[in-house]
């Protein structure tokens, strides 16, 4: 068909036809609800004159620094900052910008005492709370992605709460690859989207007026009173410079921690007795990992219940681990061809009856407190232990050469990032816990999860979560993890849904903190004098 035969349109599309287009409808809807003067205002109501407003724009500025520093770390890869001085400094920038990002806490509580959900602003409040929760998740997965002692410690401490709620069945805090993807992609994307929606809602609904400034039915309407000049771009630029300088200063002065990760080789070299005792408990099936329960196996020792229900059991076994085979027998089988006498000892143990194995393991367990290691030899009182001393002695030597590191970290594919097996094995021993105590990570029960090696702030935003572990009955309960998580779910939902809870939503009106926040406005109303200008518009 020739192009010059195509019919020509002599008339332009009619306005009615254009108005029906999806694009035109979307444009009208957006510009109607968010005209340029709302997106980039040059004035604000006269009551926006308190330093509490500054924390909103400071939080946004910190988020930009977090994104920039995190982007550089992501481009260079997860190992870069461990081996490069420049990389370590960029990691310090990322750490401290994250700490400053939690200016959000002040901003959030300020909005609570302002009852900022008034005037059909409930979704503005909810998106703010949701942004805070997602930010905690992003920061938490960041700590898990460090590939150092901090990340090892936090992951082994956090697994119980995740597993007790069933979340651990699909969210494995000891799987570095999974946590890294959550940290650099999924959660940051959600944070940016939710923060963006939150800011647009602020621009659309406007800043909530002071309590009592207008009648309740007028709180959702545009402010009709006096206004003051407001240069939003100047304020944003100033806030970014302040946050950037603070981040730079904190990074130069304090840096960031990076204690090397612990390995089975280090463990076997520095505390061989504890290594052998732990390996013996894995072989006997009496260790924490062997008796744990879902998501690793069908054990019952560490299964938790919320009332009559176990969310942990409902989630099921999703990452099967047999400590005797995975931590001891399979690594030995890999080394058997090059280790004299090992193949025979393995065959003896494998072909023995379950009753015979149990007898050997029980006999060894009775004397393991008297165990000594002299060079490559295990020294034990005389007894009927079968091939167990040979197996454990050879495993110790394999670990000392680094062979066990490779065996536990081996994966089905060439590239592997799941460190569940070596971390569970390390956590079953006393050596790993002693290192945590030396670094002041234990604290009182469960407070240690918020700590960090060195004099660094750590995960201070988890203080309320860890607080409940200090309170009975959770402090002494075998179901403490799931009970604490249940409490936090209830509190979090309650906090997010404050605008809809009668009585609770009136708490700010009963506590006169709002008068301190808007004191210049209330004074101007009482005296009839103008309110002095101040920065801040979020």
C-alpha positions in Angstrom: 0.0 0.0 0.0 1.4 3.4 -1.0 1.7 6.0 1.8 0.5 8.8 -0.4 -2.8 6.9 -0.8 -3.5 7.1 3.0 -6.4 9.4 4.0 -5.5 12.9 5.3 -7.1 14.5 8.3 -7.9 18.1 7.4 -9.3 19.1 10.9 -7.6 19.2 14.3 -9.0 16.9 17.0 -11.9 18.5 18.8 -11.5 19.7 22.4 -14.1 17.2 23.5 -12.1 14.4 22.0 -8.9 15.5 23.7 -10.6 15.8 27.0 -11.6 12.2 26.9 -8.0 11.0 26.6 -6.6 9.2 29.6 -3.5 11.4 29.5 -5.6 14.6 29.6 -7.7 13.3 32.4 -4.7 12.3 34.5 -3.1 15.7 33.9 -6.2 17.6 34.9 -6.6 15.4 38.1 -2.9 16.0 39.1 -2.8 19.7 38.4 -6.1 20.2 40.1 -5.1 18.5 43.3 -1.4 19.6 43.2 -1.0 22.9 41.3 2.5 24.3 41.2 1.8 26.7 44.0 1.2 23.7 46.3 4.2 21.7 45.1 6.6 24.6 45.4 4.9 27.1 47.8 6.4 30.5 48.5 4.4 31.1 51.6 3.3 29.2 54.6 0.6 29.8 57.3 1.9 32.1 60.0 1.8 29.3 62.6 4.5 27.3 60.8 7.1 29.0 63.0 8.6 26.3 65.2 11.8 24.4 65.2 9.9 21.1 65.3 9.1 21.6 61.6 12.8 21.6 60.8 13.2 17.9 61.6 11.0 17.0 58.6 13.3 18.6 56.0 16.4 17.4 57.9 15.1 13.8 57.6 14.6 14.2 53.9 18.1 15.7 53.5 19.6 12.8 55.5 17.7 10.4 53.2 19.5 12.0 50.2 22.9 11.5 51.8 22.0 7.9 52.7 21.0 7.3 49.0 24.2 8.9 47.7 26.6 7.0 50.0 24.7 3.8 49.7 24.7 4.1 45.9 28.5 4.4 45.9 28.8 1.3 48.1 26.5 -0.6 45.9 28.4 0.3 42.8 31.7 -0.8 44.3 30.4 -4.0 45.7 30.0 -5.4 49.3 33.7 -6.2 49.8 35.1 -2.9 48.8 34.8 -1.0 52.1 36.5 -3.8 54.0 39.7 -3.5 51.9 39.9 0.2 51.0 40.4 3.2 53.1 38.2 5.3 50.8 35.6 2.6 50.9 35.7 2.5 54.7 35.2 6.3 54.8 32.2 6.0 52.4 30.8 3.3 54.7 31.2 5.7 57.6 29.3 8.4 55.7 26.5 5.8 55.1 26.4 4.8 58.8 26.2 8.3 60.2 23.7 9.6 57.5 21.5 6.6 58.6 21.8 7.7 62.2 20.9 11.3 61.3 18.0 10.0 59.2 16.4 9.0 62.4 15.7 12.7 63.0 12.5 11.1 61.8 11.8 10.0 65.4 11.7 13.6 66.6 9.6 14.6 63.6 7.2 11.7 64.2 6.7 12.4 67.9 6.4 16.1 67.2 3.6 15.4 64.8 1.9 13.1 67.4 1.8 15.9 70.0 0.5 18.2 67.3 -2.3 15.7 66.5 -1.2 16.0 62.9 -3.9 13.6 61.7 -6.7 16.2 62.2 -8.5 17.6 59.2 -8.6 14.5 57.0 -4.8 14.0 57.3 -5.0 10.4 58.6 -3.2 9.1 55.5 -0.4 11.6 56.0 0.1 10.3 59.5 -0.1 6.6 58.4 2.4 7.0 55.6 4.8 8.8 58.0 4.6 5.8 60.4 5.0 3.4 57.5 8.1 5.2 56.3 9.6 4.9 59.8 8.9 1.2 59.9 10.4 0.6 56.5 13.4 2.6 57.5 14.0 0.4 60.5 13.8 -2.6 58.2 16.3 -1.0 55.7 18.7 -0.1 58.6 18.4 -3.6 60.1 19.2 -5.4 56.8 22.1 -3.0 56.4 23.6 -4.2 59.7 23.1 -7.8 58.5 24.8 -7.1 55.2 28.1 -5.8 56.7 29.9 -9.2 56.4 31.8 -8.6 59.7 31.4 -9.6 63.4 28.6 -7.2 64.0 26.5 -8.7 61.2 27.3 -12.3 62.4 26.3 -11.4 66.0 23.1 -9.5 65.0 21.9 -12.3 62.7 22.4 -15.1 65.2 20.6 -13.0 67.9 17.7 -12.0 65.6 17.0 -15.4 64.1 15.0 -16.5 67.2 12.4 -13.7 66.9 12.1 -14.2 63.2 11.7 -17.9 63.5 9.3 -17.8 66.4 6.8 -15.7 64.3 7.2 -17.9 61.2 8.9 -15.0 59.3 12.2 -16.8 59.4 10.8 -19.4 57.1 11.1 -17.0 54.2 13.2 -14.2 55.6 16.5 -15.7 56.6 18.7 -13.2 58.5 21.7 -15.5 58.1 21.4 -15.5 54.3 23.7 -12.6 53.3 22.5 -12.6 49.7 18.9 -12.3 50.7 19.5 -9.5 53.2 21.7 -7.6 50.8 19.0 -7.5 48.1 16.4 -6.4 50.7 18.8 -3.7 51.8 20.0 -2.2 48.5 16.8 -2.7 46.4 13.5 -3.7 47.9 13.4 -1.7 51.1 15.0 1.5 49.8 12.6 1.5 46.9 9.6 1.2 49.3 11.1 3.9 51.6 11.4 6.3 48.7 8.0 5.6 47.4 6.3 6.0 50.8 8.2 9.1 51.7 7.3 10.5 48.3 3.6 9.8 48.9 3.9 11.3 52.4 5.5 14.6 51.1 2.8 14.9 48.4 0.1 14.4 51.0 1.6 17.2 53.1 1.6 19.5 50.1 -1.9 18.5 49.1 -3.5 18.7 52.6 -1.3 21.5 53.9 0.3 21.7 57.4 -2.2 21.0 60.2 -3.3 24.1 62.0 -2.7 24.6 65.8 -5.2 22.9 68.1 -8.1 25.3 68.6 -7.0 27.7 65.9 -10.0 27.0 63.8 -13.2 25.0 64.2 -12.8 21.2 63.7 -14.8 21.2 60.5 -12.4 23.9 59.1 -9.2 22.0 59.9 -9.3 20.2 56.5 -9.8 23.4 54.5 -7.1 25.7 53.2 -5.7 28.2 55.7 -7.4 31.6 55.3 -5.4 33.4 57.9 -2.1 35.3 57.7 0.9 33.8 56.0 4.7 34.3 56.0 7.3 34.1 53.3 8.7 30.6 52.8 11.5 29.7 50.4 11.2 25.9 50.2 14.3 25.4 47.9 16.5 27.6 50.1 15.4 25.7 53.2 16.0 22.3 51.5 19.5 23.4 50.3 20.4 24.7 53.8 19.2 21.5 55.5 21.2 19.3 53.0 24.4 21.3 53.7 23.9 21.0 57.4 23.3 17.3 57.3 26.1 16.7 54.9 28.6 18.6 57.1 27.3 16.8 60.2 27.7 13.4 58.4 31.2 14.4 57.2 32.3 15.5 60.7 31.0 12.4 62.4 32.6 10.2 59.8 36.0 11.9 60.2 36.0 11.9 64.0 34.4 8.5 64.7 34.6 6.4 61.5 32.7 3.1 61.5 33.3 -0.3 63.1 34.6 -3.2 61.1 35.7 -6.1 63.4 36.6 -9.1 61.1 34.1 -11.9 60.9 34.8 -15.0 63.0 35.6 -18.3 61.1 35.6 -22.0 62.1 39.3 -21.9 61.5 39.8 -19.1 64.0 37.6 -20.9 66.5 39.4 -24.3 66.1 42.8 -22.6 66.5 42.0 -20.3 69.4 39.6 -22.6 71.4 40.0 -26.2 70.2 38.4 -27.7 73.3 35.1 -25.7 72.8 35.3 -26.5 69.1 35.5 -30.3 69.7 32.8 -30.2 72.5 30.4 -28.3 70.2 31.1 -30.7 67.3 30.4 -33.6 69.6 27.0 -32.1 70.5 26.2 -31.7 66.8 27.1 -35.4 66.2 25.1 -36.5 69.1 22.1 -34.4 68.1 22.0 -32.5 71.4 23.1 -29.0 70.3 20.8 -26.1 70.0 20.7 -26.4 66.2 20.0 -30.1 66.3 17.0 -29.7 68.6 15.9 -26.3 67.4 12.8 -27.0 65.4 11.4 -25.1 62.3 12.5 -23.8 60.0 15.6 -26.0 60.3 14.2 -29.4 61.5 11.4 -31.1 63.4 13.0 -30.6 66.8 10.9 -29.1 69.6 13.4 -27.6 72.1 13.1 -24.1 70.8 9.6 -24.0 69.3 7.6 -21.1 70.7 3.9 -20.7 71.2 1.6 -17.7 71.2 -1.2 -19.1 73.4 -2.1 -22.5 71.9 -0.7 -21.7 68.4 2.9 -22.0 67.2 3.4 -19.8 64.2 6.8 -21.3 63.9 5.4 -24.8 63.4 2.7 -23.6 61.0 5.5 -22.1 58.8 7.2 -25.5 58.7 10.7 -26.7 57.8 11.8 -24.6 54.9 15.6 -24.8 55.1 16.4 -28.4 56.3 19.6 -28.7 58.3 20.9 -31.9 59.9 23.8 -30.7 62.1 25.4 -34.1 62.5 25.6 -34.6 58.8 26.0 -31.0 57.6 28.5 -29.8 60.2 30.5 -33.0 60.9 30.0 -36.1 58.7 29.8 -34.5 55.2 32.9 -32.3 55.8 34.7 -35.4 57.0 33.6 -37.3 53.9 35.0 -34.6 51.7 38.4 -34.9 53.5 38.4 -38.7 53.8 40.3 -39.4 50.5 43.3 -37.4 51.7 43.2 -38.1 55.4 44.7 -41.5 56.5 42.4 -43.6 58.7 39.4 -41.3 58.3 37.5 -43.3 55.8 37.6 -46.4 58.1 36.4 -44.4 61.1 33.6 -42.9 59.0 32.5 -46.4 57.8 32.5 -47.7 61.3 30.3 -44.9 62.6 28.0 -44.9 59.5 27.4 -48.7 59.6 26.8 -48.8 63.4 23.3 -49.2 64.7 21.5 -46.1 66.1 21.8 -47.6 69.6 25.5 -48.1 69.2 26.0 -44.5 68.0 24.0 -43.2 70.9 26.1 -45.2 73.4 29.3 -43.9 71.9 28.0 -40.3 71.9 26.7 -40.6 75.5 30.0 -42.0 76.7 31.9 -39.1 75.1 29.5 -36.5 76.5 30.1 -37.8 80.0 33.9 -37.0 79.8 33.9 -34.0 77.4 34.4 -31.6 80.3 37.8 -33.4 80.9 38.8 -33.1 77.3 42.2 -31.7 76.4 43.8 -31.0 73.1 47.5 -31.6 72.7 48.6 -30.6 69.3 46.6 -32.7 66.9 45.6 -35.3 69.5 42.5 -35.4 71.7 43.3 -36.5 75.3 40.4 -38.2 77.1 40.0 -40.7 80.0 39.8 -44.3 78.9 36.3 -45.2 77.6 34.2 -46.8 74.9 33.9 -44.0 72.4 34.2 -45.9 69.2 35.5 -43.9 66.3 34.3 -40.5 67.7 37.7 -39.3 69.0 39.2 -40.0 65.5 36.3 -38.2 63.8 36.4 -35.2 66.0 40.2 -35.0 66.0 40.3 -35.1 62.2 37.5 -32.5 62.0 39.6 -30.2 64.3 42.6 -30.5 62.0 40.4 -29.9 58.9 39.0 -26.8 60.6 42.5 -25.5 61.6 43.6 -25.6 57.9 40.5 -23.7 56.7 38.9 -26.7 55.1 35.8 -26.6 57.3 35.2 -23.0 56.3 35.0 -24.0 52.7 32.9 -27.1 53.4 30.3 -25.2 55.4 30.1 -22.4 53.0 29.9 -24.6 49.9 26.7 -24.3 47.9 25.0 -26.0 45.0 26.0 -23.2 42.6 29.4 -21.6 42.0 28.3 -18.3 43.6 27.0 -18.7 47.1 25.9 -16.1 49.7 24.0 -18.2 52.3 25.9 -18.5 55.6 23.2 -20.2 57.7 25.2 -23.4 58.3 28.5 -21.8 59.5 26.7 -19.2 61.6 24.5 -21.9 63.3 27.6 -24.0 64.1 29.4 -20.9 65.5 26.4 -19.9 67.6 26.2 -23.4 69.1 29.6 -23.0 70.8 30.8 -20.9 73.7 33.6 -19.3 71.8 31.4 -17.1 69.7 29.4 -15.9 72.8 32.6 -15.1 74.7 33.7 -12.8 71.8 30.3 -11.0 72.0 30.8 -10.6 75.8 34.3 -9.2 75.3 32.9 -6.6 72.8 30.1 -5.7 75.3 27.4 -6.9 73.0 25.6 -9.0 75.5 24.5 -6.4 78.0 21.6 -7.5 80.1 19.4 -10.1 78.4 18.6 -9.0 74.8 19.8 -5.4 75.2 22.9 -6.6 73.3 21.1 -6.7 70.0 21.0 -2.9 70.0 24.7 -2.6 70.7 27.6 -2.4 68.3 31.3 -3.1 68.6 33.3 -0.1 69.8 31.7 3.1 71.0 29.1 3.4 68.3 25.3 4.1 68.6 24.2 0.8 67.1 20.5 0.1 66.5 19.2 2.5 69.1 15.9 2.7 67.3 15.2 -0.9 68.6 15.1 0.2 72.2 11.4 -0.3 72.7 11.6 -3.8 71.2 14.5 -4.8 73.4 12.9 -3.2 76.4 10.1 -5.8 76.6 12.7 -8.5 77.1 13.5 -6.9 80.5 9.8 -7.2 81.7 8.2 -10.2 83.1 6.7 -12.5 82.0 8.7 -12.1 78.7 12.0 -11.9 80.6 11.6 -15.5 81.9 9.3 -17.0 79.3 10.3 -19.8 76.9 8.0 -18.0 74.5 9.5 -14.6 75.1 10.4 -13.9 71.4 7.0 -14.4 70.0 5.3 -12.6 72.9 7.5 -9.6 72.4 6.9 -9.6 68.7 3.1 -9.8 69.3 3.3 -6.8 71.7 5.3 -4.8 69.1 2.7 -5.7 66.4 -0.1 -4.5 68.6 1.7 -1.3 69.5 2.8 -0.6 66.0 -0.7 -1.0 64.6 -2.1 1.1 67.4 0.4 3.9 66.7 -0.3 3.8 62.9 -4.1 3.8 63.5 -4.1 6.5 66.2 -6.4 8.7 64.0 -9.1 6.1 64.3 -8.9 5.1 67.9 -11.3 7.1 70.2 -9.7 8.5 73.3 -6.1 7.9 72.1 -6.4 10.4 69.3 -7.4 13.0 71.9 -4.2 12.5 74.0 -2.3 15.4 72.4 -5.1 17.8 73.4 -4.8 16.7 77.0 -1.0 17.1 77.1 -0.1 20.8 76.6 3.1 20.1 74.6 1.4 21.4 71.5 1.3 24.8 73.2 5.1 24.7 73.4 5.4 23.8 69.7 3.0 26.6 68.6 3.9 29.0 71.4 4.7 31.9 69.0 1.3 31.5 67.4 -0.6 31.4 70.6 1.3 34.4 72.0 0.6 36.4 68.9 -3.1 35.5 69.1 -3.2 36.6 72.8 -1.3 39.8 72.2 -2.5 40.6 68.7 1.1 41.0 67.5 2.6 39.4 64.4 4.3 36.0 64.7 8.1 36.2 63.9 9.2 34.1 60.9 11.0 30.8 61.4 12.3 28.1 59.2 10.6 24.7 58.6 7.6 23.6 56.6 7.3 19.9 56.8 
